[in-house]
Amino acid sequence: MAQIRIRFYQSLNDFIAPVLSATEIIHNLGRKASVKDMIESFNVPHPEVELILVNSIVVNFSYIMEDGDSIQVYSADGNPEVESLLLLRPESSQPPIFVVDANLGKLARYLSE
């Protein structure tokens, strides 16, 4: 069975079980899955993630994990070194007026008029 090691940093530890917080988690993979699916399986919402390193290489959410991968997951938390490596969230040219989930698109259009 494939096995990975994953660790969450900074404020992402607020989302995971306290016993797993700030430690390297060894996890057995039952199937092929993206790193995004794995992150969310630990109750960490993907919009909170700013940087993912797999075996010290920057990857995006679609990376398919392999046996032996070592994964580090970071939030931005105002850390300019993390923000400069790879933005997983698109930058906005304007400050947000309000923020809604993508499923509320019609409501968002009404509110912005």
N, C-alpha and C positions, 0 to 999 in steps of 0.2 A: 504494500500500500504506500502511495506517495505521501511524503511528509514535508511540511514547510515550517519555517520559523518566522514569526511576525511580531513586531513591536510597535506600539503606538506611543507617540511623544506629545508633550505639551498638553494642551487642553483636551486633546482627543481621549485622554485617560478618563475624563469625566463621563464618557458614554459607555465605557466597558465595565464589566463586573469588577468590584474593588480588589478581589483576589488576583485578578489578572493585570491590574493597573501597574504601569511602569516596570513591567517585566517582559522578557522574551517568552512568547507563547509558542509551544510546539503543537502543531495541529496536523492531524491526518486528513488527507484529501480523499473523499470517497468518489469523486468524479472530477472531470476537467471543469475549471471555473475561472472566471476572470478575477483579477485582483479587486475590482470594484465589488463583485459579489461577495468575496471573502471579507472585505472591510465592512460591508453592511451586515454580514452575518454576526459580527461582533457588536451590532447596534450603533455603529459609528456612521452618521449620515454622510454620504459622499460629498455634499456641498461644503462640509467642514474641512475637507482634506485639501491641502495645498501642494504637497509633494509626496511622491512615492518613489522609493529606491528599492530595487530588487538586485541583490548581489552588487550593491554600490553603483548601479546604473539607473538613471532616471527613466521611469516608464509612465505611461498613461493608464487610464482606467481599464482599457481593453486588453491589457497584458494577460495572457493565459499562464497561470502558475504551473511550475514544473517541480518534480521531486527535488528536494534539497534547497529550494529557494530560500533566501534570507531576505525578509521584507521589512522595511522601515517606513512608517507612515507618519507624516508631519502635518500639523496645522500651520497656518501662517503666523498667527499670534504676534504680528508686528515684527517678525524676524526678517530683515531685508535679505540675508543670505539665502533663506529658503525661498522667498518670493522671486528672486532673480533666476533660479535654476530652471523651473518649468511651471508655467501657470496652467493649472487644470481648469480654472474658471476663467471665462473671458473677461478682459478688462473693459470697463465702461468709460466712454468719453465724457459722460455727465454723471453727477452724483444722483443716486436714486431718489425719486420723489416718494415712492412707497415700494414695498416688496411683497409679492404674492407668489404662490406656487404656480407652476406652468398650467395646472389644471383649472386655474381661475382666470384664464385669458380674457374671456368675455367681460367679466367683472372689472378686470384691470383696464380694459379699453374704455368702459363707462366711467371709471374713476379718473382717467387721465383727460377726459374731454372737458 
